[in-house]
Amino acid sequence: MTDMKINSIGAEVGLPQINAPSSEPSAVFDNIMQEAMGKMSQVQGDAEQAVKQLAAGGDPTEAIIAMEKADMNFQLMIEVRNKLISAYQTVMNMQV
């Protein structure tokens, strides 16, 4: 039997690689959350723009797709918030 070496999983199919954080973990987490909030704001802005275009006689399909993207993005952020609150409560309830 031969040994199989795994060097970089996902590199062949174009998956994004996750690098080890080089700075303080709280700063990395803060950057990730800031980026996610920025993207969420952008998606909501795109949905508002699509609704304005629909009101001016634009394509209803594009407006529906933009609204669904914004809704899914909002639901995802709510779930992330719920998980963060749950993790915080678990840590606070730990006995030291």
VOFITI-258091 format. One record per residue (C-alpha): y negated, z negated, x negated. Coordinates in Angstrom, 1 decimal, padded with zeros to 4 digits. Layout:
REM VOFITI-258091
<node><py>Y</py><pz>Z</pz><px>X</px></node>
...
***
This chain:
REM VOFITI-258091
<node><py>000.0</py><pz>000.0</pz><px>000.0</px></node>
<node><py>-003.5</py><pz>000.9</pz><px>-001.3</px></node>
<node><py>-006.6</py><pz>-001.2</pz><px>-001.1</px></node>
<node><py>-009.4</py><pz>000.2</pz><px>001.0</px></node>
<node><py>-013.0</py><pz>-000.5</pz><px>-000.2</px></node>
<node><py>-015.7</py><pz>-000.8</pz><px>002.4</px></node>
<node><py>-019.1</py><pz>-000.2</pz><px>000.7</px></node>
<node><py>-021.6</py><pz>000.5</pz><px>003.5</px></node>
<node><py>-020.5</py><pz>000.3</pz><px>007.0</px></node>
<node><py>-022.4</py><pz>002.7</pz><px>009.3</px></node>
<node><py>-024.0</py><pz>004.8</pz><px>006.5</px></node>
<node><py>-022.0</py><pz>007.9</pz><px>007.4</px></node>
<node><py>-023.1</py><pz>007.9</pz><px>011.0</px></node>
<node><py>-026.7</py><pz>007.1</pz><px>010.5</px></node>
<node><py>-026.7</py><pz>003.5</pz><px>011.7</px></node>
<node><py>-029.7</py><pz>001.4</pz><px>010.5</px></node>
<node><py>-028.9</py><pz>-000.9</pz><px>007.6</px></node>
<node><py>-029.8</py><pz>-004.5</pz><px>007.8</px></node>
<node><py>-031.1</py><pz>-005.9</pz><px>004.5</px></node>
<node><py>-031.0</py><pz>-009.6</pz><px>003.5</px></node>
<node><py>-034.4</py><pz>-011.1</pz><px>004.1</px></node>
<node><py>-036.3</py><pz>-011.5</pz><px>000.9</px></node>
<node><py>-038.9</py><pz>-014.0</pz><px>002.2</px></node>
<node><py>-038.8</py><pz>-017.2</pz><px>004.2</px></node>
<node><py>-036.6</py><pz>-016.9</pz><px>007.4</px></node>
<node><py>-039.3</py><pz>-018.1</pz><px>009.7</px></node>
<node><py>-041.7</py><pz>-015.3</pz><px>008.5</px></node>
<node><py>-039.0</py><pz>-012.7</pz><px>009.0</px></node>
<node><py>-038.3</py><pz>-013.9</pz><px>012.5</px></node>
<node><py>-042.0</py><pz>-013.9</pz><px>013.2</px></node>
<node><py>-042.3</py><pz>-010.3</pz><px>012.0</px></node>
<node><py>-039.4</py><pz>-009.3</pz><px>014.2</px></node>
<node><py>-040.8</py><pz>-010.9</pz><px>017.3</px></node>
<node><py>-044.3</py><pz>-009.5</pz><px>016.7</px></node>
<node><py>-042.8</py><pz>-006.0</pz><px>016.3</px></node>
<node><py>-040.7</py><pz>-006.4</pz><px>019.5</px></node>
<node><py>-043.8</py><pz>-007.6</pz><px>021.4</px></node>
<node><py>-045.8</py><pz>-004.6</pz><px>020.1</px></node>
<node><py>-043.1</py><pz>-002.2</pz><px>021.2</px></node>
<node><py>-042.9</py><pz>-003.9</pz><px>024.6</px></node>
<node><py>-046.6</py><pz>-003.5</pz><px>025.1</px></node>
<node><py>-046.5</py><pz>000.2</pz><px>024.1</px></node>
<node><py>-043.7</py><pz>000.9</pz><px>026.6</px></node>
<node><py>-045.7</py><pz>-000.8</pz><px>029.4</px></node>
<node><py>-048.8</py><pz>001.2</pz><px>028.4</px></node>
<node><py>-046.7</py><pz>004.4</pz><px>028.6</px></node>
<node><py>-045.5</py><pz>003.4</pz><px>032.1</px></node>
<node><py>-049.1</py><pz>002.7</pz><px>033.2</px></node>
<node><py>-050.1</py><pz>006.1</pz><px>031.9</px></node>
<node><py>-047.2</py><pz>007.9</pz><px>033.6</px></node>
<node><py>-048.2</py><pz>006.2</pz><px>037.0</px></node>
<node><py>-051.8</py><pz>007.4</pz><px>036.5</px></node>
<node><py>-050.5</py><pz>010.9</pz><px>035.8</px></node>
<node><py>-048.3</py><pz>010.7</pz><px>038.9</px></node>
<node><py>-051.3</py><pz>009.7</pz><px>041.0</px></node>
<node><py>-053.2</py><pz>012.7</pz><px>039.7</px></node>
<node><py>-050.3</py><pz>015.0</pz><px>040.7</px></node>
<node><py>-048.0</py><pz>014.6</pz><px>037.7</px></node>
<node><py>-044.2</py><pz>014.7</pz><px>037.5</px></node>
<node><py>-042.5</py><pz>011.9</pz><px>039.5</px></node>
<node><py>-039.4</py><pz>012.0</pz><px>037.3</px></node>
<node><py>-041.4</py><pz>011.1</pz><px>034.2</px></node>
<node><py>-043.1</py><pz>008.2</pz><px>036.0</px></node>
<node><py>-039.7</py><pz>006.9</pz><px>037.3</px></node>
<node><py>-038.2</py><pz>007.1</pz><px>033.8</px></node>
<node><py>-041.2</py><pz>005.4</pz><px>032.2</px></node>
<node><py>-041.1</py><pz>002.6</pz><px>034.9</px></node>
<node><py>-037.4</py><pz>002.0</pz><px>034.4</px></node>
<node><py>-037.8</py><pz>001.8</pz><px>030.6</px></node>
<node><py>-040.6</py><pz>-000.7</pz><px>031.0</px></node>
<node><py>-038.5</py><pz>-002.7</pz><px>033.5</px></node>
<node><py>-035.4</py><pz>-002.8</pz><px>031.2</px></node>
<node><py>-037.6</py><pz>-003.7</pz><px>028.2</px></node>
<node><py>-039.2</py><pz>-006.6</pz><px>030.3</px></node>
<node><py>-035.7</py><pz>-007.8</pz><px>031.4</px></node>
<node><py>-034.5</py><pz>-007.8</pz><px>027.8</px></node>
<node><py>-037.5</py><pz>-009.8</pz><px>026.6</px></node>
<node><py>-036.9</py><pz>-012.4</pz><px>029.4</px></node>
<node><py>-033.2</py><pz>-012.7</pz><px>028.3</px></node>
<node><py>-034.3</py><pz>-013.1</pz><px>024.6</px></node>
<node><py>-036.7</py><pz>-015.8</pz><px>025.7</px></node>
<node><py>-034.0</py><pz>-017.6</pz><px>027.8</px></node>
<node><py>-031.7</py><pz>-017.5</pz><px>024.8</px></node>
<node><py>-034.4</py><pz>-018.9</pz><px>022.5</px></node>
<node><py>-035.1</py><pz>-021.7</pz><px>025.0</px></node>
<node><py>-031.4</py><pz>-022.5</pz><px>025.3</px></node>
<node><py>-031.0</py><pz>-022.6</pz><px>021.5</px></node>
<node><py>-034.1</py><pz>-024.9</pz><px>021.2</px></node>
<node><py>-032.7</py><pz>-027.2</pz><px>023.8</px></node>
<node><py>-029.3</py><pz>-027.3</pz><px>022.1</px></node>
<node><py>-030.9</py><pz>-028.2</pz><px>018.8</px></node>
<node><py>-033.1</py><pz>-030.9</pz><px>020.4</px></node>
<node><py>-030.1</py><pz>-032.5</pz><px>022.1</px></node>
<node><py>-028.1</py><pz>-032.7</pz><px>018.9</px></node>
<node><py>-027.6</py><pz>-036.3</pz><px>017.7</px></node>
<node><py>-028.4</py><pz>-036.8</pz><px>014.0</px></node>
***
